[in-house]
Amino acid sequence: MYPENIQRAKSMEFYAKLISFAVLSLVLLMRNIKIDLGIDFSFLPPIHAVLNTFTAIALVFAGYFIKKKDITKHRYAIYAAMFFSFLFLIGYVLYHFTTKETSYCGEGNYRIIYYFILITHIILAGVSLPFILYAFIRGFNYQIEAHKKLVRWVYPVWLYVAITGPIVYLMLAPCYP
């Protein structure tokens, strides 16, 4: 790898750590702090589901393109997945800082299924974020072998998170006020 790529990768890794820490901090805070901005953001959950769906679609295309060895289209699909995930994250944090959380209203086995999906979704989303960023940095800086090692497990986790997001929304939708 070229020296300028090594320096750029180190710089990007610093920002990945900073972003991961900031997101974790915001997620922990937004459960306890509510801010009144004078705007009702209750319209955001279906948009979150759509953004997660777009992320999942972009990831499927990224996987398809890399199997076809079409690096350029793979890269664009990953950029799209990152973009949709970024928009989701901004809206998610905004929603949870400004809106009272909705409790699940289902009963019986549906409740167990809902909480299993929700808990695995939340844990895997939180744990995978820094690794998604590192995998992106490795690919962006042409550290292909390091990128491949991370993506082997990061990709299916990210895809799971992107797919279960809309499922959580659909299961919770009847419970919204």
Secondary structure, DSSP 8 states (H G I E B T S, - for coil): --HHHHHHHHHHHHHHHHHHHHHHHHHHHHTT-----SS--TTHHHHHHHHHHHHHHHHHHHHHHHHTT-HHHHHHHHHHHHHHHHHHHHHHHHHHHHS--------THHHHHHHHHHHHHHHHHHHHHHHHHHHHHHHHTT-HHHHHHHHHHHHHHHHHHHHHHHHHHHHHGGG--
